[in-house]
Amino acid sequence: MYGACTNWAEEYFSRLRRTEPGHHHHIAGAYLLRYAQEASWREDHRRVSNGEQVHTIAALAMHKKARPDFVGYWQRHKAA
């Protein structure tokens, strides 16, 4: 396959596995997709300065509506 490399996949999954004890402390199965998306974003932007990352995230957050799957997340329950 052109453009595919198993080393890149192994590197991504290695970083994803290391985020559990390092960043998240526990990865809940219901939110596994979100954790994987965050790890992918971190992988794609790892060479961008921290200030630029914060600016990018803040700008994106200002243009998005609340996600229905995260409503009630901090209260440990989903919205009705």
PDB file with one MODEL, atoms N, CA, C and O in Angstrom:
MODEL        1
ATOM      1  N   MET A   1       0.826  -1.182   0.000  1.00  0.00           N
ATOM      2  CA  MET A   1       0.000   0.000   0.000  1.00  0.00           C
ATOM      3  C   MET A   1       0.865   1.238   0.000  1.00  0.00           C
ATOM      4  O   MET A   1       1.826   1.337   0.763  1.00  0.00           O
ATOM      5  N   TYR A   2       0.531   2.159  -0.836  1.00  0.00           N
ATOM      6  CA  TYR A   2       1.280   3.406  -0.895  1.00  0.00           C
ATOM      7  C   TYR A   2       0.830   4.336   0.235  1.00  0.00           C
ATOM      8  O   TYR A   2      -0.371   4.517   0.437  1.00  0.00           O
ATOM      9  N   GLY A   3       1.765   4.924   0.968  1.00  0.00           N
ATOM     10  CA  GLY A   3       1.453   5.896   2.012  1.00  0.00           C
ATOM     11  C   GLY A   3       1.097   5.293   3.351  1.00  0.00           C
ATOM     12  O   GLY A   3       0.865   6.036   4.305  1.00  0.00           O
ATOM     13  N   ALA A   4       1.044   3.989   3.463  1.00  0.00           N
ATOM     14  CA  ALA A   4       0.709   3.350   4.728  1.00  0.00           C
ATOM     15  C   ALA A   4       1.986   2.814   5.370  1.00  0.00           C
ATOM     16  O   ALA A   4       2.875   2.306   4.688  1.00  0.00           O
ATOM     17  N   CYS A   5       2.056   2.936   6.670  1.00  0.00           N
ATOM     18  CA  CYS A   5       3.231   2.454   7.384  1.00  0.00           C
ATOM     19  C   CYS A   5       2.791   1.927   8.744  1.00  0.00           C
ATOM     20  O   CYS A   5       2.146   2.651   9.503  1.00  0.00           O
ATOM     21  N   THR A   6       3.122   0.701   9.060  1.00  0.00           N
ATOM     22  CA  THR A   6       2.713   0.136  10.345  1.00  0.00           C
ATOM     23  C   THR A   6       3.417   0.826  11.507  1.00  0.00           C
ATOM     24  O   THR A   6       2.909   0.818  12.628  1.00  0.00           O
ATOM     25  N   ASN A   7       4.569   1.417  11.256  1.00  0.00           N
ATOM     26  CA  ASN A   7       5.249   2.126  12.335  1.00  0.00           C
ATOM     27  C   ASN A   7       4.420   3.303  12.830  1.00  0.00           C
ATOM     28  O   ASN A   7       4.393   3.578  14.030  1.00  0.00           O
ATOM     29  N   TRP A   8       3.741   4.002  11.918  1.00  0.00           N
ATOM     30  CA  TRP A   8       2.898   5.130  12.323  1.00  0.00           C
ATOM     31  C   TRP A   8       1.733   4.643  13.175  1.00  0.00           C
ATOM     32  O   TRP A   8       1.396   5.272  14.178  1.00  0.00           O
ATOM     33  N   ALA A   9       1.124   3.545  12.792  1.00  0.00           N
ATOM     34  CA  ALA A   9       0.014   2.991  13.564  1.00  0.00           C
ATOM     35  C   ALA A   9       0.496   2.543  14.937  1.00  0.00           C
ATOM     36  O   ALA A   9      -0.166   2.798  15.943  1.00  0.00           O
ATOM     37  N   GLU A  10       1.633   1.882  14.984  1.00  0.00           N
ATOM     38  CA  GLU A  10       2.175   1.442  16.268  1.00  0.00           C
ATOM     39  C   GLU A  10       2.519   2.629  17.162  1.00  0.00           C
ATOM     40  O   GLU A  10       2.303   2.583  18.373  1.00  0.00           O
ATOM     41  N   GLU A  11       3.055   3.693  16.563  1.00  0.00           N
ATOM     42  CA  GLU A  11       3.383   4.894  17.343  1.00  0.00           C
ATOM     43  C   GLU A  11       2.118   5.520  17.916  1.00  0.00           C
ATOM     44  O   GLU A  11       2.095   5.907  19.085  1.00  0.00           O
ATOM     45  N   TYR A  12       1.066   5.622  17.104  1.00  0.00           N
ATOM     46  CA  TYR A  12      -0.202   6.198  17.565  1.00  0.00           C
ATOM     47  C   TYR A  12      -0.776   5.385  18.722  1.00  0.00           C
ATOM     48  O   TYR A  12      -1.147   5.955  19.748  1.00  0.00           O
ATOM     49  N   PHE A  13      -0.855   4.071  18.573  1.00  0.00           N
ATOM     50  CA  PHE A  13      -1.435   3.247  19.629  1.00  0.00           C
ATOM     51  C   PHE A  13      -0.565   3.247  20.878  1.00  0.00           C
ATOM     52  O   PHE A  13      -1.083   3.149  21.990  1.00  0.00           O
ATOM     53  N   SER A  14       0.740   3.354  20.712  1.00  0.00           N
ATOM     54  CA  SER A  14       1.632   3.462  21.858  1.00  0.00           C
ATOM     55  C   SER A  14       1.336   4.735  22.638  1.00  0.00           C
ATOM     56  O   SER A  14       1.245   4.712  23.866  1.00  0.00           O
ATOM     57  N   ARG A  15       1.187   5.841  21.923  1.00  0.00           N
ATOM     58  CA  ARG A  15       0.862   7.107  22.594  1.00  0.00           C
ATOM     59  C   ARG A  15      -0.519   7.049  23.238  1.00  0.00           C
ATOM     60  O   ARG A  15      -0.709   7.574  24.334  1.00  0.00           O
ATOM     61  N   LEU A  16      -1.485   6.417  22.572  1.00  0.00           N
ATOM     62  CA  LEU A  16      -2.829   6.285  23.132  1.00  0.00           C
ATOM     63  C   LEU A  16      -2.799   5.484  24.429  1.00  0.00           C
ATOM     64  O   LEU A  16      -3.452   5.858  25.404  1.00  0.00           O
ATOM     65  N   ARG A  17      -2.046   4.383  24.448  1.00  0.00           N
ATOM     66  CA  ARG A  17      -1.946   3.568  25.666  1.00  0.00           C
ATOM     67  C   ARG A  17      -1.277   4.333  26.804  1.00  0.00           C
ATOM     68  O   ARG A  17      -1.646   4.170  27.967  1.00  0.00           O
ATOM     69  N   ARG A  18      -0.288   5.172  26.465  1.00  0.00           N
ATOM     70  CA  ARG A  18       0.419   5.917  27.512  1.00  0.00           C
ATOM     71  C   ARG A  18      -0.399   7.067  28.077  1.00  0.00           C
ATOM     72  O   ARG A  18      -0.076   7.573  29.152  1.00  0.00           O
ATOM     73  N   THR A  19      -1.452   7.496  27.380  1.00  0.00           N
ATOM     74  CA  THR A  19      -2.264   8.594  27.910  1.00  0.00           C
ATOM     75  C   THR A  19      -3.123   8.160  29.088  1.00  0.00           C
ATOM     76  O   THR A  19      -3.483   8.993  29.921  1.00  0.00           O
ATOM     77  N   GLU A  20      -3.461   6.881  29.179  1.00  0.00           N
ATOM     78  CA  GLU A  20      -4.330   6.458  30.284  1.00  0.00           C
ATOM     79  C   GLU A  20      -3.681   6.703  31.635  1.00  0.00           C
ATOM     80  O   GLU A  20      -4.285   7.382  32.465  1.00  0.00           O
ATOM     81  N   PRO A  21      -2.489   6.192  31.904  1.00  0.00           N
ATOM     82  CA  PRO A  21      -1.900   6.495  33.212  1.00  0.00           C
ATOM     83  C   PRO A  21      -1.373   7.930  33.312  1.00  0.00           C
ATOM     84  O   PRO A  21      -1.247   8.462  34.414  1.00  0.00           O
ATOM     85  N   GLY A  22      -1.065   8.557  32.181  1.00  0.00           N
ATOM     86  CA  GLY A  22      -0.458   9.876  32.212  1.00  0.00           C
ATOM     87  C   GLY A  22      -1.446  11.029  32.263  1.00  0.00           C
ATOM     88  O   GLY A  22      -1.305  11.922  33.099  1.00  0.00           O
ATOM     89  N   HIS A  23      -2.452  11.028  31.380  1.00  0.00           N
ATOM     90  CA  HIS A  23      -3.384  12.148  31.285  1.00  0.00           C
ATOM     91  C   HIS A  23      -4.739  11.845  31.898  1.00  0.00           C
ATOM     92  O   HIS A  23      -5.273  12.660  32.649  1.00  0.00           O
ATOM     93  N   HIS A  24      -5.297  10.693  31.591  1.00  0.00           N
ATOM     94  CA  HIS A  24      -6.699  10.435  31.894  1.00  0.00           C
ATOM     95  C   HIS A  24      -6.926   9.608  33.151  1.00  0.00           C
ATOM     96  O   HIS A  24      -7.970   9.752  33.788  1.00  0.00           O
ATOM     97  N   HIS A  25      -6.010   8.769  33.521  1.00  0.00           N
ATOM     98  CA  HIS A  25      -6.076   7.905  34.704  1.00  0.00           C
ATOM     99  C   HIS A  25      -7.109   6.786  34.583  1.00  0.00           C
ATOM    100  O   HIS A  25      -7.017   5.787  35.296  1.00  0.00           O
ATOM    101  N   HIS A  26      -8.076   6.934  33.706  1.00  0.00           N
ATOM    102  CA  HIS A  26      -9.042   5.867  33.437  1.00  0.00           C
ATOM    103  C   HIS A  26      -9.728   6.187  32.112  1.00  0.00           C
ATOM    104  O   HIS A  26     -10.138   7.324  31.878  1.00  0.00           O
ATOM    105  N   ILE A  27      -9.848   5.207  31.269  1.00  0.00           N
ATOM    106  CA  ILE A  27     -10.534   5.395  29.993  1.00  0.00           C
ATOM    107  C   ILE A  27     -11.818   4.593  30.027  1.00  0.00           C
ATOM    108  O   ILE A  27     -11.800   3.362  30.038  1.00  0.00           O
ATOM    109  N   ALA A  28     -12.942   5.314  30.043  1.00  0.00           N
ATOM    110  CA  ALA A  28     -14.250   4.665  30.068  1.00  0.00           C
ATOM    111  C   ALA A  28     -14.606   4.222  28.656  1.00  0.00           C
ATOM    112  O   ALA A  28     -14.375   4.955  27.695  1.00  0.00           O
ATOM    113  N   GLY A  29     -15.162   3.038  28.532  1.00  0.00           N
ATOM    114  CA  GLY A  29     -15.494   2.488  27.227  1.00  0.00           C
ATOM    115  C   GLY A  29     -16.466   3.333  26.440  1.00  0.00           C
ATOM    116  O   GLY A  29     -16.376   3.402  25.214  1.00  0.00           O
ATOM    117  N   ALA A  30     -17.405   3.984  27.129  1.00  0.00           N
ATOM    118  CA  ALA A  30     -18.403   4.797  26.435  1.00  0.00           C
ATOM    119  C   ALA A  30     -17.771   5.995  25.729  1.00  0.00           C
ATOM    120  O   ALA A  30     -18.331   6.518  24.766  1.00  0.00           O
ATOM    121  N   TYR A  31     -16.613   6.424  26.206  1.00  0.00           N
ATOM    122  CA  TYR A  31     -15.957   7.608  25.650  1.00  0.00           C
ATOM    123  C   TYR A  31     -14.665   7.263  24.917  1.00  0.00           C
ATOM    124  O   TYR A  31     -13.849   8.147  24.654  1.00  0.00           O
ATOM    125  N   LEU A  32     -14.469   5.993  24.586  1.00  0.00           N
ATOM    126  CA  LEU A  32     -13.235   5.563  23.936  1.00  0.00           C
ATOM    127  C   LEU A  32     -12.991   6.303  22.620  1.00  0.00           C
ATOM    128  O   LEU A  32     -11.856   6.667  22.315  1.00  0.00           O
ATOM    129  N   LEU A  33     -14.044   6.524  21.847  1.00  0.00           N
ATOM    130  CA  LEU A  33     -13.889   7.260  20.590  1.00  0.00           C
ATOM    131  C   LEU A  33     -13.344   8.658  20.852  1.00  0.00           C
ATOM    132  O   LEU A  33     -12.473   9.124  20.117  1.00  0.00           O
ATOM    133  N   ARG A  34     -13.836   9.332  21.879  1.00  0.00           N
ATOM    134  CA  ARG A  34     -13.371  10.687  22.201  1.00  0.00           C
ATOM    135  C   ARG A  34     -11.903  10.673  22.619  1.00  0.00           C
ATOM    136  O   ARG A  34     -11.134  11.549  22.223  1.00  0.00           O
ATOM    137  N   TYR A  35     -11.515   9.687  23.413  1.00  0.00           N
ATOM    138  CA  TYR A  35     -10.111   9.579  23.820  1.00  0.00           C
ATOM    139  C   TYR A  35      -9.220   9.344  22.603  1.00  0.00           C
ATOM    140  O   TYR A  35      -8.138   9.921  22.498  1.00  0.00           O
ATOM    141  N   ALA A  36      -9.676   8.501  21.695  1.00  0.00           N
ATOM    142  CA  ALA A  36      -8.900   8.229  20.483  1.00  0.00           C
ATOM    143  C   ALA A  36      -8.807   9.469  19.601  1.00  0.00           C
ATOM    144  O   ALA A  36      -7.762   9.731  19.006  1.00  0.00           O
ATOM    145  N   GLN A  37      -9.901  10.238  19.513  1.00  0.00           N
ATOM    146  CA  GLN A  37      -9.869  11.469  18.729  1.00  0.00           C
ATOM    147  C   GLN A  37      -8.909  12.486  19.347  1.00  0.00           C
ATOM    148  O   GLN A  37      -8.174  13.165  18.631  1.00  0.00           O
ATOM    149  N   GLU A  38      -8.919  12.588  20.671  1.00  0.00           N
ATOM    150  CA  GLU A  38      -7.992  13.509  21.329  1.00  0.00           C
ATOM    151  C   GLU A  38      -6.547  13.079  21.094  1.00  0.00           C
ATOM    152  O   GLU A  38      -5.688  13.912  20.805  1.00  0.00           O
ATOM    153  N   ALA A  39      -6.283  11.791  21.218  1.00  0.00           N
ATOM    154  CA  ALA A  39      -4.926  11.288  20.985  1.00  0.00           C
ATOM    155  C   ALA A  39      -4.498  11.559  19.543  1.00  0.00           C
ATOM    156  O   ALA A  39      -3.340  11.888  19.289  1.00  0.00           O
ATOM    157  N   SER A  40      -5.416  11.424  18.616  1.00  0.00           N
ATOM    158  CA  SER A  40      -5.115  11.707  17.223  1.00  0.00           C
ATOM    159  C   SER A  40      -4.795  13.189  17.029  1.00  0.00           C
ATOM    160  O   SER A  40      -3.860  13.537  16.308  1.00  0.00           O
ATOM    161  N   TRP A  41      -5.576  14.062  17.674  1.00  0.00           N
ATOM    162  CA  TRP A  41      -5.322  15.503  17.573  1.00  0.00           C
ATOM    163  C   TRP A  41      -3.955  15.848  18.172  1.00  0.00           C
ATOM    164  O   TRP A  41      -3.191  16.625  17.601  1.00  0.00           O
ATOM    165  N   ARG A  42      -3.665  15.254  19.332  1.00  0.00           N
ATOM    166  CA  ARG A  42      -2.357  15.490  19.955  1.00  0.00           C
ATOM    167  C   ARG A  42      -1.225  15.020  19.041  1.00  0.00           C
ATOM    168  O   ARG A  42      -0.199  15.689  18.921  1.00  0.00           O
ATOM    169  N   GLU A  43      -1.414  13.893  18.413  1.00  0.00           N
ATOM    170  CA  GLU A  43      -0.397  13.343  17.507  1.00  0.00           C
ATOM    171  C   GLU A  43      -0.187  14.276  16.317  1.00  0.00           C
ATOM    172  O   GLU A  43       0.948  14.534  15.915  1.00  0.00           O
ATOM    173  N   ASP A  44      -1.281  14.777  15.760  1.00  0.00           N
ATOM    174  CA  ASP A  44      -1.186  15.651  14.597  1.00  0.00           C
ATOM    175  C   ASP A  44      -0.586  17.020  14.921  1.00  0.00           C
ATOM    176  O   ASP A  44       0.021  17.650  14.055  1.00  0.00           O
ATOM    177  N   HIS A  45      -0.752  17.485  16.159  1.00  0.00           N
ATOM    178  CA  HIS A  45      -0.317  18.830  16.537  1.00  0.00           C
ATOM    179  C   HIS A  45       0.829  18.824  17.553  1.00  0.00           C
ATOM    180  O   HIS A  45       1.043  19.824  18.238  1.00  0.00           O
ATOM    181  N   ARG A  46       1.551  17.743  17.660  1.00  0.00           N
ATOM    182  CA  ARG A  46       2.590  17.644  18.684  1.00  0.00           C
ATOM    183  C   ARG A  46       3.770  18.573  18.446  1.00  0.00           C
ATOM    184  O   ARG A  46       4.522  18.864  19.376  1.00  0.00           O
ATOM    185  N   ARG A  47       3.942  19.039  17.228  1.00  0.00           N
ATOM    186  CA  ARG A  47       5.059  19.949  16.934  1.00  0.00           C
ATOM    187  C   ARG A  47       4.626  21.413  16.903  1.00  0.00           C
ATOM    188  O   ARG A  47       5.430  22.289  16.585  1.00  0.00           O
ATOM    189  N   VAL A  48       3.366  21.683  17.227  1.00  0.00           N
ATOM    190  CA  VAL A  48       2.844  23.044  17.284  1.00  0.00           C
ATOM    191  C   VAL A  48       3.043  23.550  18.714  1.00  0.00           C
ATOM    192  O   VAL A  48       2.899  22.783  19.666  1.00  0.00           O
ATOM    193  N   SER A  49       3.369  24.822  18.869  1.00  0.00           N
ATOM    194  CA  SER A  49       3.612  25.366  20.206  1.00  0.00           C
ATOM    195  C   SER A  49       2.346  25.277  21.066  1.00  0.00           C
ATOM    196  O   SER A  49       1.233  25.260  20.542  1.00  0.00           O
ATOM    197  N   ASN A  50       2.527  25.221  22.381  1.00  0.00           N
ATOM    198  CA  ASN A  50       1.392  25.115  23.298  1.00  0.00           C
ATOM    199  C   ASN A  50       0.449  26.306  23.155  1.00  0.00           C
ATOM    200  O   ASN A  50      -0.771  26.137  23.166  1.00  0.00           O
ATOM    201  N   GLY A  51       1.006  27.509  23.021  1.00  0.00           N
ATOM    202  CA  GLY A  51       0.168  28.693  22.872  1.00  0.00           C
ATOM    203  C   GLY A  51      -0.703  28.634  21.628  1.00  0.00           C
ATOM    204  O   GLY A  51      -1.877  29.004  21.666  1.00  0.00           O
ATOM    205  N   GLU A  52      -0.136  28.175  20.540  1.00  0.00           N
ATOM    206  CA  GLU A  52      -0.906  28.053  19.303  1.00  0.00           C
ATOM    207  C   GLU A  52      -1.974  26.965  19.430  1.00  0.00           C
ATOM    208  O   GLU A  52      -3.066  27.111  18.882  1.00  0.00           O
ATOM    209  N   GLN A  53      -1.674  25.880  20.141  1.00  0.00           N
ATOM    210  CA  GLN A  53      -2.669  24.834  20.370  1.00  0.00           C
ATOM    211  C   GLN A  53      -3.850  25.383  21.169  1.00  0.00           C
ATOM    212  O   GLN A  53      -5.004  25.124  20.828  1.00  0.00           O
ATOM    213  N   VAL A  54      -3.564  26.139  22.228  1.00  0.00           N
ATOM    214  CA  VAL A  54      -4.632  26.716  23.053  1.00  0.00           C
ATOM    215  C   VAL A  54      -5.468  27.681  22.225  1.00  0.00           C
ATOM    216  O   VAL A  54      -6.696  27.669  22.314  1.00  0.00           O
ATOM    217  N   HIS A  55      -4.826  28.505  21.429  1.00  0.00           N
ATOM    218  CA  HIS A  55      -5.546  29.442  20.582  1.00  0.00           C
ATOM    219  C   HIS A  55      -6.452  28.706  19.601  1.00  0.00           C
ATOM    220  O   HIS A  55      -7.600  29.104  19.401  1.00  0.00           O
ATOM    221  N   THR A  56      -5.955  27.650  18.996  1.00  0.00           N
ATOM    222  CA  THR A  56      -6.742  26.866  18.046  1.00  0.00           C
ATOM    223  C   THR A  56      -7.944  26.223  18.723  1.00  0.00           C
ATOM    224  O   THR A  56      -9.055  26.271  18.196  1.00  0.00           O
ATOM    225  N   ILE A  57      -7.728  25.623  19.885  1.00  0.00           N
ATOM    226  CA  ILE A  57      -8.825  24.959  20.606  1.00  0.00           C
ATOM    227  C   ILE A  57      -9.876  25.958  21.042  1.00  0.00           C
ATOM    228  O   ILE A  57     -11.073  25.699  20.910  1.00  0.00           O
ATOM    229  N   ALA A  58      -9.440  27.111  21.566  1.00  0.00           N
ATOM    230  CA  ALA A  58     -10.388  28.136  21.998  1.00  0.00           C
ATOM    231  C   ALA A  58     -11.206  28.654  20.820  1.00  0.00           C
ATOM    232  O   ALA A  58     -12.417  28.840  20.940  1.00  0.00           O
ATOM    233  N   ALA A  59     -10.557  28.885  19.690  1.00  0.00           N
ATOM    234  CA  ALA A  59     -11.274  29.365  18.510  1.00  0.00           C
ATOM    235  C   ALA A  59     -12.288  28.327  18.028  1.00  0.00           C
ATOM    236  O   ALA A  59     -13.411  28.680  17.668  1.00  0.00           O
ATOM    237  N   LEU A  60     -11.906  27.064  18.020  1.00  0.00           N
ATOM    238  CA  LEU A  60     -12.842  26.013  17.603  1.00  0.00           C
ATOM    239  C   LEU A  60     -14.008  25.880  18.579  1.00  0.00           C
ATOM    240  O   LEU A  60     -15.149  25.679  18.164  1.00  0.00           O
ATOM    241  N   ALA A  61     -13.721  25.993  19.878  1.00  0.00           N
ATOM    242  CA  ALA A  61     -14.765  25.845  20.897  1.00  0.00           C
ATOM    243  C   ALA A  61     -15.803  26.957  20.812  1.00  0.00           C
ATOM    244  O   ALA A  61     -16.975  26.734  21.115  1.00  0.00           O
ATOM    245  N   MET A  62     -15.386  28.145  20.404  1.00  0.00           N
ATOM    246  CA  MET A  62     -16.317  29.267  20.313  1.00  0.00           C
ATOM    247  C   MET A  62     -17.312  29.108  19.163  1.00  0.00           C
ATOM    248  O   MET A  62     -18.359  29.756  19.166  1.00  0.00           O
ATOM    249  N   HIS A  63     -17.011  28.278  18.203  1.00  0.00           N
ATOM    250  CA  HIS A  63     -17.873  28.113  17.035  1.00  0.00           C
ATOM    251  C   HIS A  63     -18.707  26.838  17.086  1.00  0.00           C
ATOM    252  O   HIS A  63     -19.452  26.555  16.148  1.00  0.00           O
ATOM    253  N   LYS A  64     -18.599  26.072  18.150  1.00  0.00           N
ATOM    254  CA  LYS A  64     -19.330  24.808  18.244  1.00  0.00           C
ATOM    255  C   LYS A  64     -20.425  24.892  19.290  1.00  0.00           C
ATOM    256  O   LYS A  64     -20.307  25.627  20.271  1.00  0.00           O
ATOM    257  N   LYS A  65     -21.485  24.139  19.077  1.00  0.00           N
ATOM    258  CA  LYS A  65     -22.558  24.026  20.062  1.00  0.00           C
ATOM    259  C   LYS A  65     -22.227  22.893  21.028  1.00  0.00           C
ATOM    260  O   LYS A  65     -21.332  22.089  20.767  1.00  0.00           O
ATOM    261  N   ALA A  66     -22.943  22.833  22.131  1.00  0.00           N
ATOM    262  CA  ALA A  66     -22.743  21.767  23.118  1.00  0.00           C
ATOM    263  C   ALA A  66     -23.075  20.418  22.496  1.00  0.00           C
ATOM    264  O   ALA A  66     -24.086  20.277  21.808  1.00  0.00           O
ATOM    265  N   ARG A  67     -22.232  19.442  22.736  1.00  0.00           N
ATOM    266  CA  ARG A  67     -22.461  18.096  22.216  1.00  0.00           C
ATOM    267  C   ARG A  67     -23.460  17.374  23.112  1.00  0.00           C
ATOM    268  O   ARG A  67     -23.287  17.377  24.331  1.00  0.00           O
ATOM    269  N   PRO A  68     -24.498  16.757  22.554  1.00  0.00           N
ATOM    270  CA  PRO A  68     -25.496  16.087  23.387  1.00  0.00           C
ATOM    271  C   PRO A  68     -24.926  14.908  24.176  1.00  0.00           C
ATOM    272  O   PRO A  68     -25.458  14.566  25.232  1.00  0.00           O
ATOM    273  N   ASP A  69     -23.856  14.282  23.683  1.00  0.00           N
ATOM    274  CA  ASP A  69     -23.307  13.144  24.426  1.00  0.00           C
ATOM    275  C   ASP A  69     -22.463  13.593  25.617  1.00  0.00           C
ATOM    276  O   ASP A  69     -22.090  12.763  26.446  1.00  0.00           O
ATOM    277  N   PHE A  70     -22.153  14.888  25.722  1.00  0.00           N
ATOM    278  CA  PHE A  70     -21.412  15.368  26.881  1.00  0.00           C
ATOM    279  C   PHE A  70     -22.282  16.139  27.872  1.00  0.00           C
ATOM    280  O   PHE A  70     -21.793  16.536  28.930  1.00  0.00           O
ATOM    281  N   VAL A  71     -23.548  16.360  27.558  1.00  0.00           N
ATOM    282  CA  VAL A  71     -24.434  17.021  28.502  1.00  0.00           C
ATOM    283  C   VAL A  71     -24.630  16.090  29.690  1.00  0.00           C
ATOM    284  O   VAL A  71     -25.062  14.950  29.519  1.00  0.00           O
ATOM    285  N   GLY A  72     -24.320  16.558  30.876  1.00  0.00           N
ATOM    286  CA  GLY A  72     -24.421  15.743  32.079  1.00  0.00           C
ATOM    287  C   GLY A  72     -23.180  14.922  32.374  1.00  0.00           C
ATOM    288  O   GLY A  72     -23.179  14.131  33.317  1.00  0.00           O
ATOM    289  N   TYR A  73     -22.115  15.093  31.583  1.00  0.00           N
ATOM    290  CA  TYR A  73     -20.898  14.295  31.770  1.00  0.00           C
ATOM    291  C   TYR A  73     -20.310  14.487  33.154  1.00  0.00           C
ATOM    292  O   TYR A  73     -19.947  13.512  33.812  1.00  0.00           O
ATOM    293  N   TRP A  74     -20.212  15.730  33.607  1.00  0.00           N
ATOM    294  CA  TRP A  74     -19.565  15.995  34.902  1.00  0.00           C
ATOM    295  C   TRP A  74     -20.424  15.502  36.068  1.00  0.00           C
ATOM    296  O   TRP A  74     -19.908  15.280  37.164  1.00  0.00           O
ATOM    297  N   GLN A  75     -21.725  15.331  35.843  1.00  0.00           N
ATOM    298  CA  GLN A  75     -22.605  14.808  36.890  1.00  0.00           C
ATOM    299  C   GLN A  75     -22.706  13.283  36.836  1.00  0.00           C
ATOM    300  O   GLN A  75     -23.476  12.682  37.585  1.00  0.00           O
ATOM    301  N   ARG A  76     -21.930  12.662  35.952  1.00  0.00           N
ATOM    302  CA  ARG A  76     -21.887  11.208  35.794  1.00  0.00           C
ATOM    303  C   ARG A  76     -23.197  10.599  35.313  1.00  0.00           C
ATOM    304  O   ARG A  76     -23.497   9.442  35.608  1.00  0.00           O
ATOM    305  N   HIS A  77     -23.972  11.380  34.575  1.00  0.00           N
ATOM    306  CA  HIS A  77     -25.189  10.821  33.981  1.00  0.00           C
ATOM    307  C   HIS A  77     -25.455  11.542  32.673  1.00  0.00           C
ATOM    308  O   HIS A  77     -24.996  12.663  32.457  1.00  0.00           O
ATOM    309  N   LYS A  78     -26.191  10.890  31.821  1.00  0.00           N
ATOM    310  CA  LYS A  78     -26.564  11.483  30.547  1.00  0.00           C
ATOM    311  C   LYS A  78     -27.826  12.317  30.736  1.00  0.00           C
ATOM    312  O   LYS A  78     -28.614  12.075  31.651  1.00  0.00           O
ATOM    313  N   ALA A  79     -28.006  13.293  29.866  1.00  0.00           N
ATOM    314  CA  ALA A  79     -29.231  14.109  29.914  1.00  0.00           C
ATOM    315  C   ALA A  79     -30.421  13.252  29.509  1.00  0.00           C
ATOM    316  O   ALA A  79     -30.287  12.310  28.728  1.00  0.00           O
ATOM    317  N   ALA A  80     -31.567  13.585  30.042  1.00  0.00           N
ATOM    318  CA  ALA A  80     -32.773  12.813  29.755  1.00  0.00           C
ATOM    319  C   ALA A  80     -33.257  13.038  28.341  1.00  0.00           C
ATOM    320  O   ALA A  80     -34.265  12.460  27.934  1.00  0.00           O
TER     321      ALA A  80
ENDMDL
END
